[in-house]
Amino acid sequence: EVNLVESGGALVQPGGSLRLSCVVSGFNFSVNWMTWVRQVPGKGLEWVGNIDNDGEETHYGASVEGRFAISRDNAKNSLFLQMNGLRPEDTAVYFCVRGWQWLVSWGQGTLVSVSS
Amino acid sequence: DIQMTQSPSSLSASVGDRVTISCQASQDISDSLNWYQQRPGRAPNLLIQDVAHLQPGFPSRFSGSGSGTNFALTINGLQPEDVATYYCQQFADLITVGFGPGTKVDLK
């Protein structure tokens, strides 16, 4: 069974940093691109960025470029999202997702709240 | 960047109705178009890939069509379990993807 479990969501002050983690099981993590998608509660989906299977290539959405960084540890079946310079508009549920064109498997999400 | 629009933003229909959701891309995306279903309180699920290929586990009352810039998701015979928000998503824009704003489907 495919499983993706995000963690690390928290309440953080504007300007702060946070690192999200996602541990996966049930599929060959090391051959899959991975994606982060976020969703403001009650609103639509926003693509955050993705990473290739080797961790050597990353791409980001314009709203997070230069502040967020995606990385992975294939030995530990883990995906990460380092978020710096957090803003109130970054408040959202963050989903870890398998794939980049076809987003085939999603975690349950972890909530990040940015507020003073 | 490719912009995606959806219409309507929400709709209410009766059980058994045929429901059609439209998705439009700001430029030609060929067949690089997927649909997702997000039930209330749940993560999205890939429903249809590459315009018309229904994912395993979803009933055949769901179908997708279109090409280029205009696409549609049709539910033939709406069921209570279809209450959800539906998103289109393009992947024609290099290595980035973009979502439509979503269409919320409720029961009348």
Boltz contact constraints between the chains, C-beta under 6 A:
constraints:
  - contact:
      token1: [A, 44]
      token2: [B, 101]
      max_distance: 6.0
  - contact:
      token1: [A, 44]
      token2: [B, 102]
      max_distance: 6.0
  - contact:
      token1: [A, 45]
      token2: [B, 87]
      max_distance: 6.0
  - contact:
      token1: [A, 45]
      token2: [B, 99]
      max_distance: 6.0
  - contact:
      token1: [A, 47]
      token2: [B, 97]
      max_distance: 6.0
  - contact:
      token1: [A, 59]
      token2: [B, 95]
      max_distance: 6.0
  - contact:
      token1: [A, 59]
      token2: [B, 96]
      max_distance: 6.0
  - contact:
      token1: [A, 95]
      token2: [B, 43]
      max_distance: 6.0
  - contact:
      token1: [A, 101]
      token2: [B, 91]
      max_distance: 6.0
  - contact:
      token1: [A, 102]
      token2: [B, 49]
      max_distance: 6.0
  - contact:
      token1: [A, 103]
      token2: [B, 46]
      max_distance: 6.0
  - contact:
      token1: [A, 104]
      token2: [B, 46]
      max_distance: 6.0
  - contact:
      token1: [A, 106]
      token2: [B, 43]
      max_distance: 6.0
  - contact:
      token1: [A, 106]
      token2: [B, 44]
      max_distance: 6.0
  - contact:
      token1: [A, 108]
      token2: [B, 43]
      max_distance: 6.0
